[in-house]
């Protein structure tokens, strides 16, 4: 599956196997999504894709941030929650 994403000025398009996604039927689009999700799963399983990065693509349900700063490193702690 060849994916080309064009961005810039007024040229924005996602073309998969020479078909713009806006021109795909619902069945074609579903097949593309399934192939992409399968590739993501394979990548996660062989450590080529970060699970955390994939989770980050989803809308989270809650975000909490501790305003206290660590005295040793200056970092803060946050927790993001997804309910899938």
N, C-alpha and C positions, 0 to 999 in steps of 0.2 A: 504494500500500500504506500503510495507516494503522496506525501502531504506537503503542500506549499501554502505558506501564510504570507500574504502581502500586506504591508502596512506603510502608511506615509501619505502626506498631502490628502488627496481625496481617493486614494487607491487602497481600499481595504477589502481583502477577500481571503477565504479559506477554501482551497481547492484540493480535493482528494481524488486521486486517479483521474485527473483532468475534468472533474465535475465540481462546480461550485456548490458548497453545502446548501446555499439558499435555493438551488435548483434540484436538490435531491428529494425523492419521495420519502415518505415516512419510513418505509421498509429499508430503503438504501441508507438513510440516516441511522436507523437502529443498528444495521449491520456494521457500519463504521464505528459507532460507539462501542459495540460489543468487541470489535477487533482491538480498539484502543485500550479498553479496559482489560482485555486479555493480555496485551503487551505490558501494561502496567503491572498486572499480577505477576507475570513472568519476571519482570525486572525486580520487583520487590523480593521475590523468592530467591533470586540469584545475587541479591545485594547490589544491583546496578541502579535501582531506584530507591530513594529514601521514602519509607513508610510515612514518616512525619511530614514530608513535603506533600504527599498525596492527601493526607488528612487535612493539611492546611488549605487545600483547594475547596474544602467544604465550609459552609457557613457554620460558625461556632454558636453554641447556645449560651455560654457564659464566659466572662473574662474577669479575673480578679487580679489586682496588682497591689502588692505590699508597698506602701510608701516609704517604709524604713529602708535605709541604705546600709549595706554591710560595712562595718568599720574596717574590716581587713582588706576587702577587694573593691569596695565601692559599688558593687552590683546590687540589683534589686531582684525580687522574686515575683513572678507572675504565674498564674494558672489559667489555662484556657480549657474549656470543657465542651465536648461534642457529645450529643446523645444520638447515636445512630441505631 
